[in-house]
Amino acid sequence: MLGGALGSGARYLAVSRFTAPWGTLAVNLLGGLLMGALVGGLMRTAAGNEQARLLLGVGVLGGFTTFSAFSLDSWFLIERGQVPLALTYIGLSVAGSIVALGAGLMLVRAA
């Protein structure tokens, strides 16, 4: 629960710096990068990191990333008739998060 509270607080601070939907996009991309780095780091260490995975991955990053907010932002763009912008936002969020996660893994693996 503490990890989720920390992640949610960090999300609020990050999203409040941007106008919708770009704050959510930034958080999702950063969350993907951080999840990749976390998983890569945990894979490099000895077994027994379940507590770290739960606290940081499930708690902090689960509270930080905002897929439900992403879905809401996407829906509102579509509802307002901004379909091309919605599709751009959806594509950047999904593909960008996957690429960012891979970049995080590669950064940690290269170290």
C-alpha beads as a LAMMPS data file, in Angstrom:
LAMMPS data file: protein, C-alpha beads

111 atoms
110 bonds

1 atom types
1 bond types

-500.0 500.0 xlo xhi
-500.0 500.0 ylo yhi
-500.0 500.0 zlo zhi

Masses

1 110.0

Atoms # bond

1 1 1 0.000 0.000 0.000
2 1 1 2.830 2.391 0.798
3 1 1 4.351 1.833 -2.641
4 1 1 1.001 2.559 -4.312
5 1 1 0.609 5.762 -2.317
6 1 1 4.102 6.907 -3.292
7 1 1 3.497 6.089 -6.949
8 1 1 0.122 7.829 -6.997
9 1 1 1.609 10.925 -5.393
10 1 1 4.406 10.985 -7.953
11 1 1 1.860 10.564 -10.753
12 1 1 -0.165 13.509 -9.470
13 1 1 2.934 15.725 -9.363
14 1 1 4.023 14.689 -12.861
15 1 1 0.605 14.954 -14.523
16 1 1 -0.109 18.353 -12.965
17 1 1 2.847 19.793 -14.904
18 1 1 1.214 19.125 -18.312
19 1 1 -2.129 19.646 -20.017
20 1 1 -4.242 16.573 -20.701
21 1 1 -3.515 14.115 -22.226
22 1 1 0.245 14.774 -22.359
23 1 1 0.894 14.334 -18.661
24 1 1 -0.562 10.850 -18.792
25 1 1 1.526 10.063 -21.868
26 1 1 4.697 11.246 -20.110
27 1 1 3.916 9.155 -17.023
28 1 1 3.148 6.036 -19.078
29 1 1 6.386 6.355 -21.062
30 1 1 8.470 7.019 -17.962
31 1 1 6.676 4.186 -16.164
32 1 1 7.564 1.810 -18.996
33 1 1 11.212 2.842 -18.828
34 1 1 11.331 2.478 -15.048
35 1 1 9.578 -0.913 -15.142
36 1 1 12.109 -2.154 -17.685
37 1 1 14.999 -0.922 -15.572
38 1 1 13.484 -2.454 -12.422
39 1 1 12.858 -5.838 -14.018
40 1 1 16.290 -5.809 -15.649
41 1 1 17.910 -4.947 -12.334
42 1 1 16.011 -7.627 -10.459
43 1 1 16.969 -10.196 -13.099
44 1 1 20.664 -9.423 -12.507
45 1 1 20.549 -10.068 -8.777
46 1 1 20.168 -13.256 -6.804
47 1 1 16.747 -14.742 -6.090
48 1 1 14.797 -13.397 -3.158
49 1 1 13.775 -10.032 -4.604
50 1 1 10.061 -10.721 -4.365
51 1 1 9.584 -7.996 -1.751
52 1 1 11.390 -5.437 -3.937
53 1 1 9.332 -6.489 -6.963
54 1 1 6.096 -6.124 -5.019
55 1 1 7.000 -2.800 -3.416
56 1 1 8.519 -1.147 -6.474
57 1 1 6.868 -2.877 -9.438
58 1 1 3.372 -3.546 -8.167
59 1 1 3.215 -0.743 -5.593
60 1 1 5.169 2.300 -6.746
61 1 1 5.022 1.772 -10.514
62 1 1 1.492 0.365 -10.353
63 1 1 0.420 3.550 -8.604
64 1 1 2.488 5.727 -10.929
65 1 1 1.451 4.432 -14.347
66 1 1 -1.963 5.487 -15.442
67 1 1 -3.504 3.142 -17.949
68 1 1 -6.982 3.836 -16.688
69 1 1 -6.388 7.573 -17.071
70 1 1 -4.972 6.853 -20.535
71 1 1 -8.196 5.120 -21.464
72 1 1 -10.272 7.999 -20.147
73 1 1 -8.167 10.606 -21.987
74 1 1 -8.476 8.575 -25.186
75 1 1 -12.216 8.297 -24.813
76 1 1 -12.631 12.027 -24.197
77 1 1 -10.578 12.882 -27.298
78 1 1 -12.751 10.556 -29.392
79 1 1 -15.915 11.891 -27.799
80 1 1 -14.868 15.450 -28.698
81 1 1 -14.370 14.379 -32.308
82 1 1 -10.570 14.551 -32.135
83 1 1 -10.137 11.077 -33.592
84 1 1 -6.777 11.676 -35.374
85 1 1 -5.332 13.133 -32.166
86 1 1 -6.777 10.226 -30.170
87 1 1 -5.211 7.668 -32.510
88 1 1 -1.854 9.462 -32.331
89 1 1 -2.057 9.549 -28.541
90 1 1 -3.024 5.853 -28.341
91 1 1 -0.245 4.792 -30.715
92 1 1 2.430 6.832 -28.937
93 1 1 1.286 5.605 -25.523
94 1 1 1.204 1.917 -26.370
95 1 1 4.183 1.628 -28.726
96 1 1 6.216 4.208 -26.801
97 1 1 5.718 2.414 -23.483
98 1 1 6.859 -0.874 -24.982
99 1 1 9.918 0.748 -26.575
100 1 1 10.695 2.591 -23.316
101 1 1 10.452 -0.668 -21.334
102 1 1 12.867 -2.304 -23.784
103 1 1 15.215 0.672 -23.456
104 1 1 15.161 0.313 -19.666
105 1 1 15.995 -3.377 -19.917
106 1 1 18.820 -2.696 -22.384
107 1 1 20.240 0.096 -20.207
108 1 1 20.445 -2.173 -17.182
109 1 1 21.702 -5.168 -19.132
110 1 1 24.474 -3.078 -20.714
111 1 1 25.715 -1.869 -17.336

Bonds

1 1 1 2
2 1 2 3
3 1 3 4
4 1 4 5
5 1 5 6
6 1 6 7
7 1 7 8
8 1 8 9
9 1 9 10
10 1 10 11
11 1 11 12
12 1 12 13
13 1 13 14
14 1 14 15
15 1 15 16
16 1 16 17
17 1 17 18
18 1 18 19
19 1 19 20
20 1 20 21
21 1 21 22
22 1 22 23
23 1 23 24
24 1 24 25
25 1 25 26
26 1 26 27
27 1 27 28
28 1 28 29
29 1 29 30
30 1 30 31
31 1 31 32
32 1 32 33
33 1 33 34
34 1 34 35
35 1 35 36
36 1 36 37
37 1 37 38
38 1 38 39
39 1 39 40
40 1 40 41
41 1 41 42
42 1 42 43
43 1 43 44
44 1 44 45
45 1 45 46
46 1 46 47
47 1 47 48
48 1 48 49
49 1 49 50
50 1 50 51
51 1 51 52
52 1 52 53
53 1 53 54
54 1 54 55
55 1 55 56
56 1 56 57
57 1 57 58
58 1 58 59
59 1 59 60
60 1 60 61
61 1 61 62
62 1 62 63
63 1 63 64
64 1 64 65
65 1 65 66
66 1 66 67
67 1 67 68
68 1 68 69
69 1 69 70
70 1 70 71
71 1 71 72
72 1 72 73
73 1 73 74
74 1 74 75
75 1 75 76
76 1 76 77
77 1 77 78
78 1 78 79
79 1 79 80
80 1 80 81
81 1 81 82
82 1 82 83
83 1 83 84
84 1 84 85
85 1 85 86
86 1 86 87
87 1 87 88
88 1 88 89
89 1 89 90
90 1 90 91
91 1 91 92
92 1 92 93
93 1 93 94
94 1 94 95
95 1 95 96
96 1 96 97
97 1 97 98
98 1 98 99
99 1 99 100
100 1 100 101
101 1 101 102
102 1 102 103
103 1 103 104
104 1 104 105
105 1 105 106
106 1 106 107
107 1 107 108
108 1 108 109
109 1 109 110
110 1 110 111
